């Protein structure tokens, strides 16, 4: 096995060091990421549950799934925790641990 030796100019090493230091400063200056919102849009809820658009529309129209709607509005909102509870009641465990 042969050793490989690379000669890197001091100027290039200094540029790398400055870029790394700048990146570290940006990371420490950035605020902590916000916790995800408990509220989901229709599309987010559909993806979260793995349902088709048609299925979720039918469930909301039948008022069988927890959903919120602003007074006199058209936009639907879902709470993640309510969807989790609903899924547990609608899809009970079939194993012996349930």
C-alpha distance (Angstrom), angle and dihedral (degrees) to the residues before:
residue distance angle dihedral
X1 . . .
X2 3.80 . .
X3 3.79 124.7 .
X4 3.78 115.5 -124.4
X5 3.77 116.7 -146.4
X6 3.80 120.5 -167.0
X7 3.76 122.9 -165.1
X8 3.82 109.8 -145.3
X9 3.79 116.2 -171.8
X10 3.80 115.4 -117.8
X11 3.81 90.7 -123.4
X12 3.81 91.5 58.2
X13 3.81 91.8 47.9
X14 3.81 89.3 51.2
X15 3.83 90.9 51.7
X16 3.81 90.7 51.2
X17 3.80 90.7 49.0
X18 3.82 91.7 50.7
X19 3.80 92.5 48.6
X20 3.80 92.2 49.3
X21 3.81 91.5 48.0
X22 3.82 91.1 49.5
X23 3.82 91.0 50.0
X24 3.80 91.4 49.9
X25 3.83 90.5 50.3
X26 3.81 90.8 51.2
X27 3.80 91.3 50.4
X28 3.80 93.4 50.7
X29 3.83 92.7 43.7
X30 3.80 93.0 52.2
X31 3.80 113.0 93.1
X32 3.76 118.1 -119.0
X33 3.79 112.3 -83.3
X34 3.78 112.6 -93.2
X35 3.77 119.0 -110.2
X36 3.78 112.0 -100.4
X37 3.78 114.0 -94.7
X38 3.80 116.1 -103.4
X39 3.83 87.2 -138.6
X40 3.78 121.2 89.9
X41 3.77 130.8 -167.3
X42 3.79 119.5 -131.7
X43 3.81 91.7 -94.5
X44 3.80 93.1 45.9
X45 3.81 91.0 49.7
X46 3.79 90.9 47.7
X47 3.80 91.3 52.5
X48 3.81 92.5 42.1
X49 3.81 91.4 54.2
X50 3.79 95.7 36.6
X51 3.82 92.5 -125.9
X52 3.77 129.1 141.8
X53 3.82 118.5 -111.8
X54 3.79 89.6 -109.8
X55 3.80 93.9 52.4
X56 3.79 93.7 49.1
X57 3.82 91.9 46.8
X58 3.81 90.0 51.7
X59 3.80 92.3 49.2
X60 3.80 92.6 49.1
X61 3.82 92.7 45.7
X62 3.80 90.2 50.8
X63 3.83 89.2 47.2
X64 3.79 90.8 -129.6
X65 3.80 95.9 126.0
X66 3.82 125.3 58.0
X67 3.80 108.0 -100.9
X68 3.80 136.2 155.6
X69 3.77 128.5 -145.1
X70 3.78 127.9 -175.2
X71 3.82 114.3 -116.1
X72 3.80 107.9 -86.7
X73 3.79 89.3 -2.6
X74 3.77 133.9 118.7
X75 3.80 101.7 -148.8
X76 3.80 115.4 104.0
X77 3.80 122.8 -150.0
X78 3.78 129.7 -169.6
X79 3.80 130.4 -162.7
X80 3.78 114.6 -133.0
X81 3.83 93.8 -140.6
X82 3.83 92.4 50.4
X83 3.79 90.8 50.3
X84 3.81 89.9 50.6
X85 3.81 91.2 52.0
X86 3.80 91.5 46.2
X87 3.81 91.5 50.8
X88 3.80 90.7 51.5
X89 3.80 91.8 53.8
X90 3.81 95.5 41.6
X91 3.79 95.6 42.8
X92 3.81 107.8 37.9
X93 3.77 120.3 -170.9
X94 3.78 114.9 -94.6
X95 3.78 98.5 -163.0
X96 3.81 124.3 90.5
X97 3.81 92.3 -102.3
X98 3.82 92.1 65.8
